[in-house]
Amino acid sequence: MEPGKRLLSLDTLRGFDMIFIMGFASIVTAICALFPNGDSCWLATQMSHASWNGLRHHDTIFPLFLFIAGISYPFSYAKQIGNGASRGKVYAKIFKRGIILFLLGLVYNGFFKLELSTLRIFSVLARIGFAWMFAALLFINFKPKARAVIAVVLLVGYWLLLKFVPAPDAPGADPLSLEGNLVGFVDRTLFPNHIYQKGLFDPEGLLSLIPAIVTAMLGMFTGEFVRLPEDKVSGPKKSL
């Protein structure tokens, strides 16, 4: 890809995701409602999140944004290396982005109301920042095959935890239910007054950061794949 030239496919995918983030789903739902039983049709139901079990189109919007952020990084990293960035500068930029997004998430959650005893710590912005940050750290320190193994281990390990380790504070509950899952237990234990559903669950909680990291990693794998023709022309990628 020529210097300064944008990747059209990535911009298109980002634009598709952004129209839903900006509220396009409500427009689709309103159009569906113009027809008999349209407000309960398949397309209309896809414009909202599944209550717990299941998967709908609306559930893919946020993971897709994180995936897109991952796609961008191999290009950004290659540009930094090409400009002679030092190891310390690359690390500083990664940590800076993660911390800034976390802080912006606190602001969005109402930090300036100064109700710190109940301020929600987690947020969508923090999830993007930290998931991308850890994925980027793995990207610059491990080769693709090693990162693929790490991604599999993270996902399988996360599934095993949720499947076979129920929440200790919900005896008898299904470990994959809202009340009985380990993700909610960790947040209830560590941050009881600082989660989305007070005393129950946070969709962007601590333990669920694990699969989010893998989502960003998958984006970075994709970015590397897209860059393959460029790498063949310019030669092997320089490493830190």
Secondary structure, 3 states (H helix, E strand, C coil): CCCCCCCHHHHHHHHHHHHHHCCHHHHHHHHHCCCCCHHHCHHHHCCCCCCCCCCCHHHHHHHHHHHHHHHHHHHHHHHHHHCCCCHHHHHHHHHHHHHHHHHHHHHHCCHHHCCCCCCCCCCHHHHHHHHHHHHHHHHHHCCHHHHHHHHHHHHHHHHHHHHHCCCCCCCCCCCCCCCCCHHHHHHHHHCCCCCCECCCECCCCCCCHHHHHHHHHHHHHHHHHHHHHHHHHHCCCCCC
